[in-house]
Amino acid sequence: MLDILSNTIKAAVAVAVSPVDMVVDVVTLPSTALEGKDAFGRTAKRFQQVAEAIDAAVKPKREDL
């Protein structure tokens, strides 16, 4: 039960912080383009963390079954 709450909080915090990552990605877009890296890598990584936290909150652990 506590895992569901902690993973939900992790997802909410990651969503709340994602606009900051978006701004950083937009500001660093010229240098990122010159280096040939993924343009919105920070934002994509943050949303991947959101997806993993939501997935962990929704799926029960084996010991809970």
PDB file of N, CA, C, O and CB in Angstrom:
ATOM      1  N   MET A   1       0.823  -1.196   0.000  1.00  0.00           N
ATOM      2  CA  MET A   1       0.000   0.000   0.000  1.00  0.00           C
ATOM      3  C   MET A   1       0.867   1.261   0.000  1.00  0.00           C
ATOM      4  O   MET A   1       0.568   2.249  -0.671  1.00  0.00           O
ATOM      5  CB  MET A   1      -0.936  -0.002   1.209  1.00  0.00           C
ATOM      6  N   LEU A   2       1.927   1.193   0.758  1.00  0.00           N
ATOM      7  CA  LEU A   2       2.822   2.339   0.817  1.00  0.00           C
ATOM      8  C   LEU A   2       3.558   2.547  -0.510  1.00  0.00           C
ATOM      9  O   LEU A   2       3.893   3.675  -0.872  1.00  0.00           O
ATOM     10  CB  LEU A   2       3.827   2.161   1.951  1.00  0.00           C
ATOM     11  N   ASP A   3       3.805   1.451  -1.230  1.00  0.00           N
ATOM     12  CA  ASP A   3       4.464   1.564  -2.532  1.00  0.00           C
ATOM     13  C   ASP A   3       3.608   2.321  -3.530  1.00  0.00           C
ATOM     14  O   ASP A   3       4.122   3.100  -4.332  1.00  0.00           O
ATOM     15  CB  ASP A   3       4.794   0.186  -3.079  1.00  0.00           C
ATOM     16  N   ILE A   4       2.313   2.096  -3.483  1.00  0.00           N
ATOM     17  CA  ILE A   4       1.413   2.793  -4.400  1.00  0.00           C
ATOM     18  C   ILE A   4       1.476   4.292  -4.147  1.00  0.00           C
ATOM     19  O   ILE A   4       1.561   5.084  -5.085  1.00  0.00           O
ATOM     20  CB  ILE A   4      -0.037   2.280  -4.245  1.00  0.00           C
ATOM     21  N   LEU A   5       1.436   4.674  -2.884  1.00  0.00           N
ATOM     22  CA  LEU A   5       1.486   6.091  -2.534  1.00  0.00           C
ATOM     23  C   LEU A   5       2.823   6.720  -2.920  1.00  0.00           C
ATOM     24  O   LEU A   5       2.853   7.816  -3.480  1.00  0.00           O
ATOM     25  CB  LEU A   5       1.238   6.272  -1.040  1.00  0.00           C
ATOM     26  N   SER A   6       3.920   6.041  -2.629  1.00  0.00           N
ATOM     27  CA  SER A   6       5.233   6.608  -2.946  1.00  0.00           C
ATOM     28  C   SER A   6       5.447   6.724  -4.453  1.00  0.00           C
ATOM     29  O   SER A   6       6.025   7.708  -4.916  1.00  0.00           O
ATOM     30  CB  SER A   6       6.340   5.754  -2.329  1.00  0.00           C
ATOM     31  N   ASN A   7       4.994   5.744  -5.222  1.00  0.00           N
ATOM     32  CA  ASN A   7       5.138   5.833  -6.677  1.00  0.00           C
ATOM     33  C   ASN A   7       4.233   6.894  -7.275  1.00  0.00           C
ATOM     34  O   ASN A   7       4.598   7.529  -8.264  1.00  0.00           O
ATOM     35  CB  ASN A   7       4.840   4.493  -7.316  1.00  0.00           C
ATOM     36  N   THR A   8       3.067   7.096  -6.697  1.00  0.00           N
ATOM     37  CA  THR A   8       2.183   8.161  -7.160  1.00  0.00           C
ATOM     38  C   THR A   8       2.799   9.528  -6.882  1.00  0.00           C
ATOM     39  O   THR A   8       2.713  10.433  -7.712  1.00  0.00           O
ATOM     40  CB  THR A   8       0.805   8.050  -6.487  1.00  0.00           C
ATOM     41  N   ILE A   9       3.412   9.676  -5.729  1.00  0.00           N
ATOM     42  CA  ILE A   9       4.088  10.937  -5.397  1.00  0.00           C
ATOM     43  C   ILE A   9       5.272  11.166  -6.320  1.00  0.00           C
ATOM     44  O   ILE A   9       5.499  12.294  -6.757  1.00  0.00           O
ATOM     45  CB  ILE A   9       4.554  10.937  -3.930  1.00  0.00           C
ATOM     46  N   LYS A  10       6.037  10.115  -6.627  1.00  0.00           N
ATOM     47  CA  LYS A  10       7.165  10.239  -7.557  1.00  0.00           C
ATOM     48  C   LYS A  10       6.678  10.720  -8.921  1.00  0.00           C
ATOM     49  O   LYS A  10       7.299  11.587  -9.537  1.00  0.00           O
ATOM     50  CB  LYS A  10       7.907   8.888  -7.700  1.00  0.00           C
ATOM     51  N   ALA A  11       5.573  10.158  -9.389  1.00  0.00           N
ATOM     52  CA  ALA A  11       5.039  10.550 -10.694  1.00  0.00           C
ATOM     53  C   ALA A  11       4.575  12.006 -10.669  1.00  0.00           C
ATOM     54  O   ALA A  11       4.819  12.754 -11.616  1.00  0.00           O
ATOM     55  CB  ALA A  11       3.874   9.626 -11.101  1.00  0.00           C
ATOM     56  N   ALA A  12       3.910  12.405  -9.591  1.00  0.00           N
ATOM     57  CA  ALA A  12       3.421  13.784  -9.494  1.00  0.00           C
ATOM     58  C   ALA A  12       4.574  14.786  -9.450  1.00  0.00           C
ATOM     59  O   ALA A  12       4.502  15.842 -10.079  1.00  0.00           O
ATOM     60  CB  ALA A  12       2.542  13.947  -8.250  1.00  0.00           C
ATOM     61  N   VAL A  13       5.615  14.466  -8.725  1.00  0.00           N
ATOM     62  CA  VAL A  13       6.776  15.363  -8.654  1.00  0.00           C
ATOM     63  C   VAL A  13       7.467  15.439 -10.006  1.00  0.00           C
ATOM     64  O   VAL A  13       7.884  16.520 -10.423  1.00  0.00           O
ATOM     65  CB  VAL A  13       7.771  14.887  -7.573  1.00  0.00           C
ATOM     66  N   ALA A  14       7.594  14.323 -10.691  1.00  0.00           N
ATOM     67  CA  ALA A  14       8.235  14.329 -12.005  1.00  0.00           C
ATOM     68  C   ALA A  14       7.441  15.153 -13.007  1.00  0.00           C
ATOM     69  O   ALA A  14       8.026  15.855 -13.832  1.00  0.00           O
ATOM     70  CB  ALA A  14       8.400  12.905 -12.520  1.00  0.00           C
ATOM     71  N   VAL A  15       6.126  15.078 -12.946  1.00  0.00           N
ATOM     72  CA  VAL A  15       5.290  15.896 -13.838  1.00  0.00           C
ATOM     73  C   VAL A  15       5.420  17.377 -13.484  1.00  0.00           C
ATOM     74  O   VAL A  15       5.443  18.229 -14.371  1.00  0.00           O
ATOM     75  CB  VAL A  15       3.808  15.456 -13.752  1.00  0.00           C
ATOM     76  N   ALA A  16       5.505  17.679 -12.198  1.00  0.00           N
ATOM     77  CA  ALA A  16       5.623  19.076 -11.773  1.00  0.00           C
ATOM     78  C   ALA A  16       6.959  19.687 -12.196  1.00  0.00           C
ATOM     79  O   ALA A  16       7.033  20.889 -12.452  1.00  0.00           O
ATOM     80  CB  ALA A  16       5.463  19.179 -10.258  1.00  0.00           C
ATOM     81  N   VAL A  17       7.998  18.886 -12.269  1.00  0.00           N
ATOM     82  CA  VAL A  17       9.336  19.382 -12.611  1.00  0.00           C
ATOM     83  C   VAL A  17       9.566  19.394 -14.129  1.00  0.00           C
ATOM     84  O   VAL A  17      10.493  20.051 -14.604  1.00  0.00           O
ATOM     85  CB  VAL A  17      10.408  18.519 -11.927  1.00  0.00           C
ATOM     86  N   SER A  18       8.746  18.686 -14.879  1.00  0.00           N
ATOM     87  CA  SER A  18       8.968  18.564 -16.318  1.00  0.00           C
ATOM     88  C   SER A  18       8.966  19.897 -17.079  1.00  0.00           C
ATOM     89  O   SER A  18       9.714  20.010 -18.050  1.00  0.00           O
ATOM     90  CB  SER A  18       7.922  17.674 -16.897  1.00  0.00           C
ATOM     91  N   PRO A  19       8.180  20.910 -16.704  1.00  0.00           N
ATOM     92  CA  PRO A  19       8.299  22.186 -17.433  1.00  0.00           C
ATOM     93  C   PRO A  19       9.694  22.812 -17.339  1.00  0.00           C
ATOM     94  O   PRO A  19      10.150  23.469 -18.274  1.00  0.00           O
ATOM     95  CB  PRO A  19       7.276  23.171 -16.906  1.00  0.00           C
ATOM     96  N   VAL A  20      10.353  22.606 -16.221  1.00  0.00           N
ATOM     97  CA  VAL A  20      11.729  23.114 -16.082  1.00  0.00           C
ATOM     98  C   VAL A  20      12.640  22.405 -17.073  1.00  0.00           C
ATOM     99  O   VAL A  20      13.480  23.041 -17.710  1.00  0.00           O
ATOM    100  CB  VAL A  20      12.253  22.917 -14.630  1.00  0.00           C
ATOM    101  N   ASP A  21      12.481  21.100 -17.206  1.00  0.00           N
ATOM    102  CA  ASP A  21      13.282  20.355 -18.182  1.00  0.00           C
ATOM    103  C   ASP A  21      13.000  20.819 -19.608  1.00  0.00           C
ATOM    104  O   ASP A  21      13.910  20.897 -20.433  1.00  0.00           O
ATOM    105  CB  ASP A  21      13.006  18.855 -18.060  1.00  0.00           C
ATOM    106  N   MET A  22      11.741  21.125 -19.892  1.00  0.00           N
ATOM    107  CA  MET A  22      11.391  21.608 -21.231  1.00  0.00           C
ATOM    108  C   MET A  22      12.070  22.937 -21.535  1.00  0.00           C
ATOM    109  O   MET A  22      12.584  23.138 -22.635  1.00  0.00           O
ATOM    110  CB  MET A  22       9.873  21.756 -21.365  1.00  0.00           C
ATOM    111  N   VAL A  23      12.073  23.839 -20.565  1.00  0.00           N
ATOM    112  CA  VAL A  23      12.716  25.141 -20.755  1.00  0.00           C
ATOM    113  C   VAL A  23      14.216  24.963 -20.954  1.00  0.00           C
ATOM    114  O   VAL A  23      14.807  25.598 -21.827  1.00  0.00           O
ATOM    115  CB  VAL A  23      12.442  26.068 -19.550  1.00  0.00           C
ATOM    116  N   VAL A  24      14.826  24.112 -20.160  1.00  0.00           N
ATOM    117  CA  VAL A  24      16.264  23.856 -20.309  1.00  0.00           C
ATOM    118  C   VAL A  24      16.559  23.270 -21.682  1.00  0.00           C
ATOM    119  O   VAL A  24      17.540  23.655 -22.319  1.00  0.00           O
ATOM    120  CB  VAL A  24      16.766  22.902 -19.205  1.00  0.00           C
ATOM    121  N   ASP A  25      15.725  22.347 -22.146  1.00  0.00           N
ATOM    122  CA  ASP A  25      15.936  21.763 -23.473  1.00  0.00           C
ATOM    123  C   ASP A  25      15.804  22.805 -24.576  1.00  0.00           C
ATOM    124  O   ASP A  25      16.571  22.784 -25.538  1.00  0.00           O
ATOM    125  CB  ASP A  25      14.948  20.631 -23.713  1.00  0.00           C
ATOM    126  N   VAL A  26      14.845  23.713 -24.451  1.00  0.00           N
ATOM    127  CA  VAL A  26      14.670  24.748 -25.472  1.00  0.00           C
ATOM    128  C   VAL A  26      15.837  25.735 -25.448  1.00  0.00           C
ATOM    129  O   VAL A  26      16.318  26.156 -26.500  1.00  0.00           O
ATOM    130  CB  VAL A  26      13.338  25.495 -25.260  1.00  0.00           C
ATOM    131  N   VAL A  27      16.288  26.101 -24.259  1.00  0.00           N
ATOM    132  CA  VAL A  27      17.399  27.053 -24.146  1.00  0.00           C
ATOM    133  C   VAL A  27      18.692  26.455 -24.689  1.00  0.00           C
ATOM    134  O   VAL A  27      19.479  27.154 -25.327  1.00  0.00           O
ATOM    135  CB  VAL A  27      17.593  27.481 -22.684  1.00  0.00           C
ATOM    136  N   THR A  28      18.914  25.180 -24.442  1.00  0.00           N
ATOM    137  CA  THR A  28      20.151  24.533 -24.896  1.00  0.00           C
ATOM    138  C   THR A  28      20.008  23.895 -26.273  1.00  0.00           C
ATOM    139  O   THR A  28      20.892  23.150 -26.695  1.00  0.00           O
ATOM    140  CB  THR A  28      20.580  23.478 -23.895  1.00  0.00           C
ATOM    141  N   LEU A  29      18.926  24.168 -26.976  1.00  0.00           N
ATOM    142  CA  LEU A  29      18.680  23.576 -28.285  1.00  0.00           C
ATOM    143  C   LEU A  29      19.788  23.871 -29.300  1.00  0.00           C
ATOM    144  O   LEU A  29      20.191  22.954 -30.015  1.00  0.00           O
ATOM    145  CB  LEU A  29      17.365  24.072 -28.821  1.00  0.00           C
ATOM    146  N   PRO A  30      20.298  25.093 -29.400  1.00  0.00           N
ATOM    147  CA  PRO A  30      21.377  25.339 -30.382  1.00  0.00           C
ATOM    148  C   PRO A  30      22.634  24.505 -30.123  1.00  0.00           C
ATOM    149  O   PRO A  30      23.203  23.942 -31.059  1.00  0.00           O
ATOM    150  CB  PRO A  30      21.751  26.811 -30.376  1.00  0.00           C
ATOM    151  N   SER A  31      23.062  24.422 -28.891  1.00  0.00           N
ATOM    152  CA  SER A  31      24.267  23.635 -28.612  1.00  0.00           C
ATOM    153  C   SER A  31      24.001  22.145 -28.768  1.00  0.00           C
ATOM    154  O   SER A  31      24.883  21.394 -29.184  1.00  0.00           O
ATOM    155  CB  SER A  31      24.781  23.927 -27.201  1.00  0.00           C
ATOM    156  N   THR A  32      22.801  21.720 -28.440  1.00  0.00           N
ATOM    157  CA  THR A  32      22.447  20.318 -28.610  1.00  0.00           C
ATOM    158  C   THR A  32      22.423  19.942 -30.085  1.00  0.00           C
ATOM    159  O   THR A  32      22.834  18.844 -30.459  1.00  0.00           O
ATOM    160  CB  THR A  32      21.091  20.026 -27.967  1.00  0.00           C
ATOM    161  N   ALA A  33      21.943  20.851 -30.917  1.00  0.00           N
ATOM    162  CA  ALA A  33      21.898  20.595 -32.355  1.00  0.00           C
ATOM    163  C   ALA A  33      23.305  20.505 -32.932  1.00  0.00           C
ATOM    164  O   ALA A  33      23.563  19.682 -33.810  1.00  0.00           O
ATOM    165  CB  ALA A  33      21.100  21.692 -33.072  1.00  0.00           C
ATOM    166  N   LEU A  34      24.204  21.336 -32.451  1.00  0.00           N
ATOM    167  CA  LEU A  34      25.585  21.292 -32.941  1.00  0.00           C
ATOM    168  C   LEU A  34      26.288  19.996 -32.536  1.00  0.00           C
ATOM    169  O   LEU A  34      27.111  19.467 -33.284  1.00  0.00           O
ATOM    170  CB  LEU A  34      26.368  22.493 -32.413  1.00  0.00           C
ATOM    171  N   GLU A  35      25.959  19.496 -31.357  1.00  0.00           N
ATOM    172  CA  GLU A  35      26.592  18.268 -30.872  1.00  0.00           C
ATOM    173  C   GLU A  35      25.942  17.018 -31.457  1.00  0.00           C
ATOM    174  O   GLU A  35      26.497  15.925 -31.342  1.00  0.00           O
ATOM    175  CB  GLU A  35      26.530  18.215 -29.353  1.00  0.00           C
ATOM    176  N   GLY A  36      24.786  17.161 -32.077  1.00  0.00           N
ATOM    177  CA  GLY A  36      24.107  16.028 -32.685  1.00  0.00           C
ATOM    178  C   GLY A  36      23.400  15.125 -31.689  1.00  0.00           C
ATOM    179  O   GLY A  36      23.146  13.956 -31.978  1.00  0.00           O
ATOM    180  N   LYS A  37      23.081  15.660 -30.523  1.00  0.00           N
ATOM    181  CA  LYS A  37      22.387  14.878 -29.509  1.00  0.00           C
ATOM    182  C   LYS A  37      20.877  15.007 -29.682  1.00  0.00           C
ATOM    183  O   LYS A  37      20.393  15.791 -30.498  1.00  0.00           O
ATOM    184  CB  LYS A  37      22.807  15.325 -28.099  1.00  0.00           C
ATOM    185  N   ASP A  38      20.145  14.220 -28.896  1.00  0.00           N
ATOM    186  CA  ASP A  38      18.687  14.283 -28.900  1.00  0.00           C
ATOM    187  C   ASP A  38      18.247  15.646 -28.394  1.00  0.00           C
ATOM    188  O   ASP A  38      18.691  16.095 -27.338  1.00  0.00           O
ATOM    189  CB  ASP A  38      18.077  13.151 -28.032  1.00  0.00           C
ATOM    190  N   ALA A  39      17.378  16.303 -29.144  1.00  0.00           N
ATOM    191  CA  ALA A  39      16.997  17.679 -28.828  1.00  0.00           C
ATOM    192  C   ALA A  39      16.262  17.808 -27.497  1.00  0.00           C
ATOM    193  O   ALA A  39      16.510  18.753 -26.746  1.00  0.00           O
ATOM    194  CB  ALA A  39      16.135  18.231 -29.929  1.00  0.00           C
ATOM    195  N   PHE A  40      15.384  16.895 -27.201  1.00  0.00           N
ATOM    196  CA  PHE A  40      14.602  16.978 -25.969  1.00  0.00           C
ATOM    197  C   PHE A  40      14.860  15.760 -25.093  1.00  0.00           C
ATOM    198  O   PHE A  40      13.925  15.130 -24.600  1.00  0.00           O
ATOM    199  CB  PHE A  40      13.102  17.099 -26.285  1.00  0.00           C
ATOM    200  N   GLY A  41      16.120  15.438 -24.906  1.00  0.00           N
ATOM    201  CA  GLY A  41      16.513  14.268 -24.127  1.00  0.00           C
ATOM    202  C   GLY A  41      16.149  14.352 -22.663  1.00  0.00           C
ATOM    203  O   GLY A  41      15.716  13.363 -22.072  1.00  0.00           O
ATOM    204  N   ARG A  42      16.319  15.519 -22.070  1.00  0.00           N
ATOM    205  CA  ARG A  42      15.972  15.675 -20.650  1.00  0.00           C
ATOM    206  C   ARG A  42      14.477  15.489 -20.417  1.00  0.00           C
ATOM    207  O   ARG A  42      14.058  14.823 -19.471  1.00  0.00           O
ATOM    208  CB  ARG A  42      16.409  17.053 -20.143  1.00  0.00           C
ATOM    209  N   THR A  43      13.688  16.085 -21.291  1.00  0.00           N
ATOM    210  CA  THR A  43      12.239  15.985 -21.164  1.00  0.00           C
ATOM    211  C   THR A  43      11.784  14.544 -21.388  1.00  0.00           C
ATOM    212  O   THR A  43      10.924  14.042 -20.665  1.00  0.00           O
ATOM    213  CB  THR A  43      11.542  16.931 -22.161  1.00  0.00           C
ATOM    214  N   ALA A  44      12.352  13.893 -22.374  1.00  0.00           N
ATOM    215  CA  ALA A  44      11.991  12.499 -22.637  1.00  0.00           C
ATOM    216  C   ALA A  44      12.361  11.600 -21.460  1.00  0.00           C
ATOM    217  O   ALA A  44      11.608  10.696 -21.098  1.00  0.00           O
ATOM    218  CB  ALA A  44      12.679  12.002 -23.912  1.00  0.00           C
ATOM    219  N   LYS A  45      13.514  11.853 -20.874  1.00  0.00           N
ATOM    220  CA  LYS A  45      13.940  11.065 -19.708  1.00  0.00           C
ATOM    221  C   LYS A  45      12.989  11.290 -18.528  1.00  0.00           C
ATOM    222  O   LYS A  45      12.650  10.346 -17.814  1.00  0.00           O
ATOM    223  CB  LYS A  45      15.391  11.435 -19.302  1.00  0.00           C
ATOM    224  N   ARG A  46      12.562  12.530 -18.327  1.00  0.00           N
ATOM    225  CA  ARG A  46      11.647  12.848 -17.222  1.00  0.00           C
ATOM    226  C   ARG A  46      10.304  12.152 -17.423  1.00  0.00           C
ATOM    227  O   ARG A  46       9.744  11.602 -16.474  1.00  0.00           O
ATOM    228  CB  ARG A  46      11.442  14.376 -17.105  1.00  0.00           C
ATOM    229  N   PHE A  47       9.780  12.173 -18.656  1.00  0.00           N
ATOM    230  CA  PHE A  47       8.497  11.511 -18.899  1.00  0.00           C
ATOM    231  C   PHE A  47       8.628   9.992 -18.840  1.00  0.00           C
ATOM    232  O   PHE A  47       7.661   9.297 -18.527  1.00  0.00           O
ATOM    233  CB  PHE A  47       7.935  11.931 -20.255  1.00  0.00           C
ATOM    234  N   GLN A  48       9.809   9.479 -19.136  1.00  0.00           N
ATOM    235  CA  GLN A  48      10.047   8.038 -18.950  1.00  0.00           C
ATOM    236  C   GLN A  48       9.982   7.690 -17.461  1.00  0.00           C
ATOM    237  O   GLN A  48       9.449   6.645 -17.089  1.00  0.00           O
ATOM    238  CB  GLN A  48      11.430   7.623 -19.545  1.00  0.00           C
ATOM    239  N   GLN A  49      10.524   8.567 -16.613  1.00  0.00           N
ATOM    240  CA  GLN A  49      10.435   8.357 -15.167  1.00  0.00           C
ATOM    241  C   GLN A  49       8.989   8.404 -14.690  1.00  0.00           C
ATOM    242  O   GLN A  49       8.598   7.645 -13.804  1.00  0.00           O
ATOM    243  CB  GLN A  49      11.264   9.404 -14.424  1.00  0.00           C
ATOM    244  N   VAL A  50       8.195   9.300 -15.281  1.00  0.00           N
ATOM    245  CA  VAL A  50       6.767   9.378 -14.931  1.00  0.00           C
ATOM    246  C   VAL A  50       6.075   8.074 -15.304  1.00  0.00           C
ATOM    247  O   VAL A  50       5.307   7.525 -14.514  1.00  0.00           O
ATOM    248  CB  VAL A  50       6.081  10.578 -15.647  1.00  0.00           C
ATOM    249  N   ALA A  51       6.347   7.587 -16.497  1.00  0.00           N
ATOM    250  CA  ALA A  51       5.706   6.355 -16.954  1.00  0.00           C
ATOM    251  C   ALA A  51       6.092   5.168 -16.072  1.00  0.00           C
ATOM    252  O   ALA A  51       5.247   4.334 -15.745  1.00  0.00           O
ATOM    253  CB  ALA A  51       6.082   6.072 -18.411  1.00  0.00           C
ATOM    254  N   GLU A  52       7.357   5.092 -15.690  1.00  0.00           N
ATOM    255  CA  GLU A  52       7.797   3.992 -14.827  1.00  0.00           C
ATOM    256  C   GLU A  52       7.157   4.073 -13.443  1.00  0.00           C
ATOM    257  O   GLU A  52       6.786   3.048 -12.871  1.00  0.00           O
ATOM    258  CB  GLU A  52       9.321   4.000 -14.696  1.00  0.00           C
ATOM    259  N   ALA A  53       7.025   5.280 -12.904  1.00  0.00           N
ATOM    260  CA  ALA A  53       6.415   5.438 -11.580  1.00  0.00           C
ATOM    261  C   ALA A  53       4.930   5.092 -11.609  1.00  0.00           C
ATOM    262  O   ALA A  53       4.421   4.450 -10.691  1.00  0.00           O
ATOM    263  CB  ALA A  53       6.607   6.872 -11.071  1.00  0.00           C
ATOM    264  N   ILE A  54       4.243   5.513 -12.651  1.00  0.00           N
ATOM    265  CA  ILE A  54       2.822   5.176 -12.766  1.00  0.00           C
ATOM    266  C   ILE A  54       2.648   3.681 -12.969  1.00  0.00           C
ATOM    267  O   ILE A  54       1.750   3.071 -12.390  1.00  0.00           O
ATOM    268  CB  ILE A  54       2.169   5.949 -13.925  1.00  0.00           C
ATOM    269  N   ASP A  55       3.500   3.097 -13.786  1.00  0.00           N
ATOM    270  CA  ASP A  55       3.439   1.656 -14.016  1.00  0.00           C
ATOM    271  C   ASP A  55       3.662   0.881 -12.718  1.00  0.00           C
ATOM    272  O   ASP A  55       2.970  -0.100 -12.445  1.00  0.00           O
ATOM    273  CB  ASP A  55       4.478   1.239 -15.064  1.00  0.00           C
ATOM    274  N   ALA A  56       4.625   1.327 -11.927  1.00  0.00           N
ATOM    275  CA  ALA A  56       4.899   0.664 -10.647  1.00  0.00           C
ATOM    276  C   ALA A  56       3.758   0.867  -9.652  1.00  0.00           C
ATOM    277  O   ALA A  56       3.505  -0.002  -8.817  1.00  0.00           O
ATOM    278  CB  ALA A  56       6.209   1.187 -10.049  1.00  0.00           C
ATOM    279  N   ALA A  57       3.073   1.994  -9.730  1.00  0.00           N
ATOM    280  CA  ALA A  57       1.960   2.246  -8.815  1.00  0.00           C
ATOM    281  C   ALA A  57       0.732   1.420  -9.183  1.00  0.00           C
ATOM    282  O   ALA A  57      -0.031   1.014  -8.307  1.00  0.00           O
ATOM    283  CB  ALA A  57       1.605   3.730  -8.811  1.00  0.00           C
ATOM    284  N   VAL A  58       0.541   1.172 -10.467  1.00  0.00           N
ATOM    285  CA  VAL A  58      -0.647   0.464 -10.919  1.00  0.00           C
ATOM    286  C   VAL A  58      -0.502  -1.051 -10.785  1.00  0.00           C
ATOM    287  O   VAL A  58      -1.449  -1.740 -10.406  1.00  0.00           O
ATOM    288  CB  VAL A  58      -0.945   0.826 -12.356  1.00  0.00           C
ATOM    289  N   LYS A  59       0.689  -1.563 -11.098  1.00  0.00           N
ATOM    290  CA  LYS A  59       0.897  -3.011 -11.037  1.00  0.00           C
ATOM    291  C   LYS A  59       1.248  -3.430  -9.617  1.00  0.00           C
ATOM    292  O   LYS A  59       2.175  -2.881  -9.020  1.00  0.00           O
ATOM    293  CB  LYS A  59       2.009  -3.446 -12.016  1.00  0.00           C
ATOM    294  N   PRO A  60       0.526  -4.385  -9.077  1.00  0.00           N
ATOM    295  CA  PRO A  60       0.850  -4.852  -7.732  1.00  0.00           C
ATOM    296  C   PRO A  60       2.113  -5.706  -7.727  1.00  0.00           C
ATOM    297  O   PRO A  60       2.452  -6.344  -8.723  1.00  0.00           O
ATOM    298  CB  PRO A  60      -0.317  -5.645  -7.153  1.00  0.00           C
ATOM    299  N   LYS A  61       2.797  -5.706  -6.596  1.00  0.00           N
ATOM    300  CA  LYS A  61       3.963  -6.562  -6.450  1.00  0.00           C
ATOM    301  C   LYS A  61       3.495  -8.007  -6.280  1.00  0.00           C
ATOM    302  O   LYS A  61       2.335  -8.252  -5.948  1.00  0.00           O
ATOM    303  CB  LYS A  61       4.839  -6.111  -5.243  1.00  0.00           C
ATOM    304  N   ARG A  62       4.375  -8.934  -6.501  1.00  0.00           N
ATOM    305  CA  ARG A  62       4.065 -10.348  -6.352  1.00  0.00           C
ATOM    306  C   ARG A  62       3.660 -10.689  -4.919  1.00  0.00           C
ATOM    307  O   ARG A  62       2.761 -11.504  -4.711  1.00  0.00           O
ATOM    308  CB  ARG A  62       5.260 -11.190  -6.770  1.00  0.00           C
ATOM    309  N   GLU A  63       4.301 -10.084  -3.945  1.00  0.00           N
ATOM    310  CA  GLU A  63       4.013 -10.397  -2.548  1.00  0.00           C
ATOM    311  C   GLU A  63       2.661  -9.866  -2.085  1.00  0.00           C
ATOM    312  O   GLU A  63       2.115 -10.325  -1.082  1.00  0.00           O
ATOM    313  CB  GLU A  63       5.097  -9.839  -1.669  1.00  0.00           C
ATOM    314  N   ASP A  64       2.111  -8.868  -2.843  1.00  0.00           N
ATOM    315  CA  ASP A  64       0.804  -8.321  -2.508  1.00  0.00           C
ATOM    316  C   ASP A  64      -0.347  -9.194  -3.010  1.00  0.00           C
ATOM    317  O   ASP A  64      -1.486  -9.050  -2.566  1.00  0.00           O
ATOM    318  CB  ASP A  64       0.673  -6.931  -3.076  1.00  0.00           C
ATOM    319  N   LEU A  65      -0.040 -10.088  -3.929  1.00  0.00           N
ATOM    320  CA  LEU A  65      -1.089 -10.928  -4.525  1.00  0.00           C
ATOM    321  C   LEU A  65      -1.460 -12.042  -3.665  1.00  0.00           C
ATOM    322  O   LEU A  65      -2.327 -12.838  -4.024  1.00  0.00           O
ATOM    323  CB  LEU A  65      -0.676 -11.459  -5.828  1.00  0.00           C
TER     324      LEU A  65
END
